[in-house]
């Protein structure tokens, strides 16, 4: 499974990661930067007094492979 990990700084300067499962592994930098900026501009995510996803920092696709030992 591929996961897209989007790292942001929050309004209190803490680091937060938004993980999206089943990500397309063919995404390019421009597309991801634009999407991260749009997410930040929506200001949908808040915890207490902190806006969580304010400033895009980085993005990476993480590929996890499962190995079934028995079922």
Residue, then its C-alpha position, 0 to 999 in steps of 0.5 A: x500500500x502506498x501512503x502519502x504523508x503530508x507534513x505541515x507546521x501548525x499555527x503554534x509552530x508544531x509539526x503535524x502529518x496528514x496521512x492519505x492511504x492508497x495514494x497514487x505513486x505517480x504524483x508530481x511535486x507541483x500537484x502535491x504542493x498545490x493540493x497542500x496549499x489548498x488544504x491549508x487555505x481551507x482551515x478545516x483542521x483544528x485542535x483546541x486553539x491550534x490550526x493544524x495544517x497551516x504551512x506545507x513543509x514536505x510530502x513523501x510517498x511511503x510504500x509499505x509491503x505486507x508479508x503474510x506468514x500464515x492466515 
